[in-house]
Amino acid sequence: MKSIVILVALAVIVLQCESKTFTRCELVRQLRNHGFPENKMRDWVCLVENESSRRTHKTGSVNKNGSRDYGLFQINDKYWCSNTSTPGKDCNVTCADLLTDDITKAAKCAKKVFKRHGFNAWYGWKNHCQGSLPDISSC
């Protein structure tokens, strides 16, 4: 059992070392490439900066309800992604799919979350972005 814990801890460290951290302008380009609307771009950038610090491989700590948040958009596994090797839940993805440097699946899922709940689905946006959005004019 101790060996498994050590292996899992090492895997998490390796994933963190290999994760992509976007610059603000790289993030804007990625979001544009994935069809995020320009009139909400500053909100999306603020959300990502406050949820994952623009890191693709971020896994949040365990929430009060036992769930976790994954990836650039910190998408929750209670409803949106499956913690098995089989895609599932509302986004029909695995949580591991949300941790890759290719943000295609994460972006699609984030748009689905937004369509249902708006930006209020994310505490990072609720607590930090209302009325104070980042400058992306140079991007």
Phi and psi in degrees as a GROMACS rama.xvg file:
@    title "Ramachandran Plot"
@    xaxis  label "Phi"
@    yaxis  label "Psi"
@TYPE xy
-61.2229  -38.054  LYS-2
-63.7762  -39.3643  SER-3
-64.8252  -43.6477  ILE-4
-60.267  -42.854  VAL-5
-64.854  -43.3425  ILE-6
-63.2404  -42.1879  LEU-7
-63.5906  -43.3398  VAL-8
-61.7186  -41.7731  ALA-9
-65.2054  -40.1827  LEU-10
-61.4919  -42.3  ALA-11
-63.1517  -42.6966  VAL-12
-62.8126  -44.6573  ILE-13
-62.0128  -45.319  VAL-14
-60.6999  -41.313  LEU-15
-63.3018  -36.9982  GLN-16
-69.2656  -30.5256  CYS-17
-93.0698  -0.182116  GLU-18
-72.1624  153.663  SER-19
-91.7694  130.048  LYS-20
-112.949  112.541  THR-21
-76.8165  145.614  PHE-22
-73.2899  167.54  THR-23
-58.5313  -45.6427  ARG-24
-70.1366  -35.0063  CYS-25
-61.4833  -41.0085  GLU-26
-62.5285  -45.6368  LEU-27
-58.5295  -44.5138  VAL-28
-61.3318  -44.1142  ARG-29
-61.174  -46.0517  GLN-30
-63.4318  -41.2117  LEU-31
-62.0887  -44.0033  ARG-32
-61.6567  -26.0577  ASN-33
-99.1218  14.2769  HIS-34
78.2037  21.6955  GLY-35
-71.8611  138.454  PHE-36
-68.9019  138.429  PRO-37
-60.6296  -35.8987  GLU-38
-71.6475  -10.0281  ASN-39
-117.34  7.44624  LYS-40
-58.958  -43.9387  MET-41
-63.7269  -34.8791  ARG-42
-65.2392  -44.885  ASP-43
-63.7917  -41.8971  TRP-44
-62.7808  -44.6612  VAL-45
-61.4635  -43.7327  CYS-46
-58.0205  -52.0721  LEU-47
-63.1847  -41.0308  VAL-48
-62.9464  -37.4488  GLU-49
-86.2685  -22.4061  ASN-50
-87.7064  -45.7319  GLU-51
-128.38  2.28745  SER-52
57.0558  32.2684  SER-53
65.6149  24.731  ARG-54
-102.081  127.605  ARG-55
-72.0136  -29.9115  THR-56
-99.5486  16.8211  HIS-57
-70.6924  129.424  LYS-58
-117.533  124.02  THR-59
-73.3352  164.42  GLY-60
-72.5825  167.613  SER-61
-65.9708  129.859  VAL-62
-78.2227  169.638  ASN-63
-56.2132  -32.548  LYS-64
-89.5363  7.03874  ASN-65
88.6441  -3.03819  GLY-66
-84.9881  171.965  SER-67
-135.026  161.849  ARG-68
-114.205  143.452  ASP-69
-129.718  139.372  TYR-70
79.7897  -168.684  GLY-71
-54.2921  -41.5188  LEU-72
-96.2778  -0.806894  PHE-73
51.0599  62.6451  GLN-74
-86.0246  131.71  ILE-75
-80.6769  140.936  ASN-76
-84.3852  -5.10395  ASP-77
-65.7911  -40.7106  LYS-78
-121.503  -22.7047  TYR-79
-104.911  -35.0764  TRP-80
-134.781  154.63  CYS-81
-97.5469  136.02  SER-82
-88.8741  16.1462  ASN-83
-106.245  -176.967  THR-84
-82.5885  -3.79198  SER-85
-104.232  126.473  THR-86
-56.653  146.739  PRO-87
-171.625  -164.961  GLY-88
57.1293  -166.764  LYS-89
-64.7732  -29.0453  ASP-90
-92.4043  -4.83827  CYS-91
53.1708  47.3849  ASN-92
-137.434  162.127  VAL-93
-87.2985  157.09  THR-94
-63.7867  -30.9161  CYS-95
-63.1333  -31.9515  ALA-96
-60.6846  -25.5538  ASP-97
-85.7879  -2.92177  LEU-98
-106.315  11.3421  LEU-99
-92.2214  160.546  THR-100
-71.6519  -21.2066  ASP-101
-82.7283  108.337  ASP-102
-87.4868  12.7439  ILE-103
-54.467  -53.0509  THR-104
-68.8795  -39.4292  LYS-105
-63.977  -41.2388  ALA-106
-64.5451  -43.9375  ALA-107
-61.7855  -43.1118  LYS-108
-66.6533  -43.5967  CYS-109
-59.651  -39.5642  ALA-110
-64.5014  -35.8286  LYS-111
-66.8295  -44.2667  LYS-112
-59.0999  -46.0006  VAL-113
-62.6068  -41.7206  PHE-114
-59.3555  -36.678  LYS-115
-83.4466  -37.344  ARG-116
-126.548  -6.49491  HIS-117
69.055  -169.267  GLY-118
-68.4831  -18.3614  PHE-119
-65.1345  -8.41154  ASN-120
-70.0289  -17.2088  ALA-121
-115.121  121.077  TRP-122
-65.4681  -31.7267  TYR-123
-58.747  -39.5035  GLY-124
-74.6772  -46.6347  TRP-125
-59.3634  -39.4127  LYS-126
-87.7937  -17.2029  ASN-127
-130.981  -13.03  HIS-128
-113.93  -12.8661  CYS-129
-72.0633  109.896  GLN-130
88.8391  -6.7642  GLY-131
-140.243  93.1678  SER-132
-110.285  150.558  LEU-133
-70.5105  155.843  PRO-134
-84.419  120.97  ASP-135
-120.412  16.5915  ILE-136
-61.2194  -26.0935  SER-137
-87.1212  0.0659956  SER-138
